[in-house]
Amino acid sequence: MSLSKGKPYLLAADETVKTKSGKKTYGIGLFYSSIANQVIPSISFLAISIIDIASETSYIIGVKQLLNDPKAEASAKKNKLSKALAKIQVSKLKGRPKGSKNKAKSESQGASYQVLKTFLALVCSQLKVLLPDLQCFHLVLDGFYGHESYLLLALDNSLLIISKFKSNAHPILPYLHRKT
């Protein structure tokens, strides 16, 4: 891999799913596969690579396995069920309940988000040390990552995001002019 000083590069991250059968495989869980268009028993990996725009070449710089925590999934289902029961029991009054307060946005607890967050911070810090002349200002992600939380994650790592945002996404951020 030969990186040239002054050439622009892209940082790309994507998740890949490999179908597996059996119960003894490490990290096997239920992951969504866009090819099968359903949740399937599989293992999932998140890969980050540097893309050389001029030569149209991708260099993988890291791969990390995503793991589903079955205990966390069970507790999330239990919480969702208890909230649904609480809503049914509350009388059908219109409007916001008295005394309710605005809650601060919490960061996503999904396995994909948490792995990307730690992995991206690690990769960005290592790239600054090992390749200080690398001009990499953009993070390319697919439509799955088209949420405000992923946008803010990219901005935290001094990157701009290139992704297809979902129709329900509504990020409102001030325009900051950046010289490239």
KABELGI-V277440 format. One record per backbone hydrogen bond with DSSP energy under -0.5 kcal/mol. CO is the residue of the C=O (numbers start at 0). NH is the residue of the N-H. If there is no record, write none. Layout:
BEGIN
co=[CO CO]
nh=[NH NH]
END
This chain:
BEGIN
co=[0 3 6 7 8 8 9 9 10 11 13 15 17 24 28 28 30 31 32 32 37 39 39 40 41 42 43 44 45 46 47 47 48 49 49 50 50 51 51 56 57 58 61 63 65 67 68 69 70 71 72 73 74 75 76 77 78 79 80 81 82 83 84 85 90 96 109 110 111 112 113 114 115 116 117 118 119 120 121 122 123 124 125 126 130 132 133 134 136 137 137 138 138 139 141 142 144 145 146 147 148 149 150 151 152 153 153 154 159 160 161 162 165 170 174]
nh=[2 6 134 52 136 137 11 50 139 48 46 44 42 27 30 41 39 33 36 37 32 30 41 19 28 17 65 15 63 13 60 61 11 51 58 9 52 55 56 51 59 49 47 45 43 69 72 73 74 75 76 77 78 79 80 81 82 83 84 85 86 87 88 89 92 99 113 114 115 116 117 118 119 120 121 122 123 124 125 126 127 128 129 130 133 5 135 8 159 10 139 140 161 12 144 145 146 165 150 151 152 153 154 155 156 156 158 157 138 162 140 164 168 172 176]
END
